[in-house]
Amino acid sequence: MTLFEKVKMNLILEHDRDDELLKSYIDAAISYAESYQHLPEGHYAENTMSPTTEQAVIMLSSHFYESRDGSTGGFFADSALAGQQARETVNVLLRLDRDWKV
């Protein structure tokens, strides 16, 4: 199953009207993961993501999709605090594969 398919399953999306938008959110989430983990741009185009990083990308791209207006935590949590919690959870997952540089 592809990352795109996993994100659609996570969002319970059965239509294809937002596929291009969703792909842009996945690209943004991958870019965020690479930056947060101190990896070069395009790293995950050539390297496999760990399950924790993949889950973070799924969660973050889903969050982007569900909170397109930028003011809420998404469809299931109409609260800015829920959005903050989602980002904190993503960062915890990404921290596990971070390239710690001194």
Secondary structure as GFF3:
##gff-version 3
##sequence-region A 1 102
A	DSSP	alpha_helix	3	11	.	.	.	ID=ss1
A	DSSP	alpha_helix	19	36	.	.	.	ID=ss2
A	DSSP	alpha_helix	43	46	.	.	.	ID=ss3
A	DSSP	alpha_helix	51	66	.	.	.	ID=ss4
A	DSSP	alpha_helix	80	95	.	.	.	ID=ss5
###
